[in-house]
Amino acid sequence: MKKILAFSLLLIAGAASAGDMYRWVDENGVVNYTPYPPPANVKNVEQKKLNNNTIQTSGASYGVQQAAKNFPVTLYATDCGEPCNNARAHLKKRGIPYTEKNPQSPDEVENFKKLTGGGLEVPLLLVGNLKTLKGYLASEWDDALDAAGYPNTPSQETKSGTAPAPPGQ
């Protein structure tokens, strides 16, 4: 009897992962749960669509999401060579979601001049309204990102090469 019960439970568990379950009562009044449709002569059949019960584990960690929400990171950069490349690599290494803007684009020129007081130095890092950093100096960038609550090490998805997108993008 225990073997039949165990087998039935395994069958139901396997069927649950498949997605559909049927509930029906046979001519003897026995309630049946099966992963396949009942015989044609059964009148009262309930079909249940079972969803997979999964927890999403991909995407940015809660800490990164909160930091990005409160202090979104914007990088103004061009093809300025080593400083801009190091700046991008630094953000990627830490797993920081950021928006990159080109200060030479017509849409950004005026805004960039306001941020820099008219200067044209890139890279320029904005960490929300917390900090604006001109040029690239790793220790200064780390201090600003730490103060904003960004983690010091990249999350798993960043290590695999898919950095999380900033909120709202």
N, C-alpha and C positions, 0 to 999 in steps of 0.2 A: 504494500500500500504506500509506503514511504517513497519507493522508487517511482511510482506512478505520479505522486504529488510533486516530487522533485522534477520529473520530466515535464509535467504540465507547467510548472513555474518557469522552467527554462524555455519552453515553447512560447509562453506568453511574453517573457522578457525578450526573446528573439523577435517576436512579432512586433513588439512595441518599438523596437529599433527600426523595423521596416516601415512603419508609418500608419498602417491601417489595422483596426481591430473590429470584429463583428461580435455583437451581443445578440443572442437569440435564445428562445425557450423551445425545447423540443416537445413532442407529443406527450411525454411523461412528466412534463413540468420542470425539467432540469434546465438550469440556466447555463449556457455555453458561451465561452469567450474564445474566439478563434481568429487567426490571421487571414483566413480565407472565407469566402462567402458560404453561408449554410446551404443545405439542400433546397431545391426549388420549391418544395411543398411547405416550407416554413414561411409564415405570413408576417409576423412582427419582428423585423430585423432592425437593429440600430447599428449604423456604421460610424465608428469614431476615427477621426483623423488625429493621429498622435504626432505632435511636433517633437523634434529632437530637443532635448533639454541641455543646452550648452551654455557655457559662460564664455563671453568674448574675452580673450586674453591678448589679442593683438591691439596695437595702437599705443599711444603714449601712456605712461604711468600717470597716476593721479597727481603726483607732485609736479610733473612736467605740464600737465593740463592746467593746473592751478596757476603755475608761474606764467605760462603762456597767456592765460586769461587776464591776469593782473598786470603783467609786464611783458607785452608782446615785443619780440625782438625784430628790429629792422636793420638790415645792413645796406648801406649805400656803398656801392663798389662799381668799378669799371674794369677794363682790362689793364689795370695798373701794374701788373706783374706780380712780383713776390709778395708785397704787402697784402694785396687783395686776395691772392691765392692762399696765403697763410691764414688770413681772416676767415675765409670760407672753410678751410680745413679745420680750424680751431672749433668753429661752431659745429661742424659735422662730427668731429671727434668727441665732443661733449654731448652730442645728441640733442642739440638745441633746435627746435623748430623756429624758422625765421623767414621773413619776407625779404627778398633782395630787390633793391631798386637801383636804377641807373640814374645818377644825378645829372647826366647829360641829356636825358630824354626831355622833350619839351614840357611834359606834364610835371616833371619833378624839379626843374631848374630853380624856380622861385622858392619852393619849399626848402630845398637844400640850402639855398643862400640864407634863408631865415635861420635855419638850424646852425649854420656855421658862422653867421655874422658876415657873410659875403665871401668867405674863404672857399677854396675848391679842393681841399685836402680829402683824399679817400685812402683807405676805407673810413667810414663813419658808422659807428654802432649806436643805435638807440635801444635802450632797455626800458621799454614803456616810458613813463614820465619820470623814472628814477634816475637815469644817467644817460648822458650823451658823450661818447668818447671819439675823439678825432685821432686818426692814425691807428696802427695796430701795435699794441704791447700786451702780450699774453697775460702777464700778471694783473694788469688793470682790467682787462676783459674778464678774467676769472673772478676778480673781486666784485665787479658789477653783476655778473651772472649769479654768483653765490648770494649776494645781497637780495636779488630778486627771487631766490628760492629754487633756482634751477639745480638739478643734481650735478654732482661733480663727475660722474661717470655716465657713459651712454647706456640707454636701456637696451634690451635684447634686440628689439626691432631695428635700432640704429646700427648695432653691430652687424646685422645681416644686410645692411645697406639700404634700408627703407626708412628714412627718417620720417617721423610723424609730421603732418602738416599743421601749421598754426590754426587755431580755432577760427571758424568762419570762412575757411577756404576750401 
